[in-house]
Amino acid sequence: MALTPELYEAIVRIVDQRVGEVKVTREDFDKLARAVSELGGTVREVAGAQKRTEAALMELAESQKRTNEALSRLTDTIGHDLESVSPRSRKSRDCRFMLSRRPARTPLPGLPRERSYKPSQFI
């Protein structure tokens, strides 16, 4: 079977069309390869930022733990000190007795006399 000029032209058009499609596909593939490469760099940056965030979070958790321990010690200390001046303790009764023997109004340092307060306001 011999090729006729019309059949030859049809084959050339089909081959040119397919080559054109492959060329566009190749360009798209190259664009995709560049995008994946850039994305890889971005993923590495995000992974580094995540590691730094995790380290900072661990440091914050340790700091919170130390704060809670300090607060617990402070609460224990204050609680103990409050028990020593509770209304039922002897020290507290002695202090109130001494305050009750003061004059009715005691000027506070730095305040004018008309702004003085009764000692009972502080008990």
C-alpha positions in Angstrom: 0.0 0.0 0.0 1.4 3.3 -1.0 0.9 6.6 0.8 -1.2 9.1 -1.0 -0.4 12.8 -0.5 -3.7 13.2 1.4 -2.9 10.4 3.8 0.6 11.7 4.3 -0.8 15.2 5.1 -3.3 13.7 7.6 -0.5 11.7 9.4 1.7 14.8 9.6 -1.2 16.9 11.1 -1.9 14.2 13.7 1.7 13.8 14.6 2.2 17.6 14.9 -0.9 17.8 17.1 0.3 15.0 19.4 3.8 16.5 19.6 2.2 19.9 20.5 0.1 18.2 23.2 3.3 16.5 24.6 5.1 19.8 24.5 2.4 21.5 26.6 2.4 18.5 29.0 6.2 18.8 29.3 5.9 22.5 30.1 3.3 21.8 32.7 5.5 19.0 34.2 8.4 21.5 34.5 6.1 24.0 36.2 4.9 21.3 38.6 8.5 20.2 39.3 9.5 23.8 40.2 6.4 24.2 42.4 7.2 20.9 44.2 10.7 22.1 44.8 9.5 25.4 46.3 7.0 23.5 48.4 9.7 21.3 49.8 11.6 24.4 50.9 8.5 25.8 52.5 7.8 22.5 54.3 11.4 22.5 55.7 10.8 26.1 57.0 7.5 25.2 58.6 9.1 22.1 60.2 11.9 24.3 61.7 9.3 26.8 63.0 7.3 23.9 64.5 10.4 22.6 66.3 11.1 26.1 67.7 7.5 26.4 68.8 7.6 23.0 70.5 10.8 24.0 72.4 9.2 27.3 73.5 6.1 25.5 74.6 8.1 23.0 76.7 10.0 26.0 78.2 6.7 27.6 79.0 5.3 24.4 80.6 8.4 24.2 82.8 8.1 27.8 83.8 4.4 27.2 84.6 5.3 24.2 86.7 7.9 26.3 88.7 5.3 29.1 89.1 2.7 26.6 90.4 5.3 25.2 92.9 6.2 28.7 94.1 2.5 29.6 94.4 1.9 26.5 96.4 4.8 27.3 98.8 3.5 30.9 99.1 0.0 29.6 99.8 1.3 27.3 102.5 3.3 30.1 104.0 0.4 32.6 103.9 -2.0 30.0 105.2 0.3 29.3 108.2 0.7 33.0 108.8 -3.0 33.6 108.7 -3.6 30.9 111.2 -1.3 32.6 113.6 -3.4 35.8 113.4 -6.9 34.2 113.1 -9.6 35.6 115.5 -9.2 32.5 117.7 -5.4 32.8 118.2 -3.9 34.4 121.3 -1.7 36.7 119.2 -4.7 38.1 117.3 -6.6 38.7 120.6 -3.6 40.5 122.1 -3.3 42.7 119.0 -7.0 43.6 119.0 -6.8 44.4 122.7 -3.9 46.8 122.1 -5.6 48.5 119.2 -8.8 49.0 121.3 -6.8 50.9 123.9 -5.7 53.5 121.3 -7.5 56.8 120.8 -10.7 56.7 118.7 -9.0 58.2 115.6 -5.3 57.9 114.7 -3.9 60.1 111.9 -2.1 58.2 109.3 1.3 59.5 108.2 1.1 61.6 105.1 -2.7 62.1 105.3 -4.4 65.3 106.6 -6.0 64.9 110.0 -9.5 65.0 108.6 -8.6 61.9 106.6 -7.6 59.8 109.6 -9.2 56.4 110.2 -10.3 54.3 113.1 -8.0 51.4 114.0 -10.9 49.0 113.9 -11.1 49.5 110.1 -7.9 47.6 109.7 -8.8 44.6 111.8 
